[in-house]
Amino acid sequence: MENHWYKVAENINDISFNANGLSEIEINGKTICLAKHNDQLFACTQKCPHAGGLLADGHLDALGNLVCPLHKYKFSLKNGRNVSGEGYYLKTFQIEEKEEGIFVCIKNPDFFDS
């Protein structure tokens, strides 16, 4: 499976985060969620795998877990695991901040076709 890197911003200041440290961006016409916690960036799918809540409308808890706005399910942004015990898994994407800009890696671009 080939890695595809997409430039999403020149630098972190170009990303418009809400008061909860969350943002939505588009890559190839599809939306993903970005999160900023303790000056570290994370990327994941836009919707909660449980009931489709828009994750950018949620918040980050003190540990940096992403909390869905609908049912308060919590997900680790580091590995996508559900940390509140319901057994769901959140798809996460590798993100890198480089001198040339901020890039998100999509390992399977066909993800966008589903």
Residue, then its C-alpha position, 0 to 999 in steps of 0.5 A: m500500500e503506497n503512502h500519499w502525502y497531501k499538503v494541508a497548510e503552509n504552517i500551523n497558524d494557517i489552520s483555523f482551530n476552534a476554541n476546542g482545538l479542532s478543525e476540519i479540512e478537505i483533502n481531495g474533496k473529502t473532509i477530515c478532522l485535525a486536532k491540536h493538543n499541547d502543540q502537537l497535531f493529529a488527524c482523523t476521520q471527520k465522523c465518529p464511528h459509532a453514530g456519525g457525530l462530527l468530531a470537530d464539534g466535540h472537544l479534547d479532554a485533559l489527556g488529549n482524547l477526542v470526545c464525540p459531541l453526540h454520546k461522549y465516546k472518547f478516542s485516543l488521537k495517537n492510535g484511534r482506540n476507543v478509551s471509554g470502553e465501547g469498542y469502536y475504532l477511529k481511523t487516524f492519519q499520520i501528520e507531519e509538520k515540516e519546513e515546507g508545510i503541514f502534510v497528512c498521509i493517506k495510506n490508501p487513497d481509495f479510502f476516499d472512494s467509499 
